[in-house]
């Protein structure tokens, strides 16, 4: 399997994979409201292809913000993480998570937020505690609104997660582009 940065040429394959993994109603989920109209981070969002070139996994990251009533703090939204249904449970998602978080850390993404299962994402440092008083633009199970915050970073205890209004300079910087070869 080969991991590489997701690009425009991967868009149709990613959309098809997301439909297969999550169903056609996936666009109604709260996370889609946070990323609506925003492009994912290039270089951080990744795809996994098998030896035949078939897309078997993808992970995407998006710029969002936390509004505390005074100022907007830029954050990174992780998701969706998708794996082809016939390969779920084989480690493809874990490989995408590990490789992409390594890049996110190297690029100083200080706070990454996601909506997902704490039992799965906890091993990468995601927890619900910091998000307990954050609101989102739609329904969410509180235990599934997770954040991974870098040491020494302080975020507001209360606030509203929302689509980013103004792209910060750090979000426009190019990320390292590299291919990652992983053993099957």
Number of C-alpha atoms within 10 A of each C-alpha: 19 17 24 22 23 22 15 8 8 14 11 10 16 23 13 14 20 20 16 14 19 14 11 12 8 13 13 10 14 15 23 16 15 21 19 12 10 14 11 20 22 21 21 27 25 25 24 27 16 13 10 7 10 12 21 24 28 30 23 25 25 25 25 25 23 23 20 16 9 7 10 18 17 25 23 24 25 25 20 20 21 24 26 20 13 9 12 14 11 11 12 23 20 15 16 25 19 12 15 23 18 12 18 21 13 11 15 10 18 18 21 23 24 22 22 20 15 19 10 10 19 15 9 13 12 24 23 19 13 19 23 15 14 17 18 18 15 12 10 15 9 15 15 18 23 24 25 21 19 14 8 7 8 11 16 14 12 16 22 18 23 21 24 23 12 12 13 13 7 12 17 11 11 12 17 14 13 12 12 15 11 11 6 10
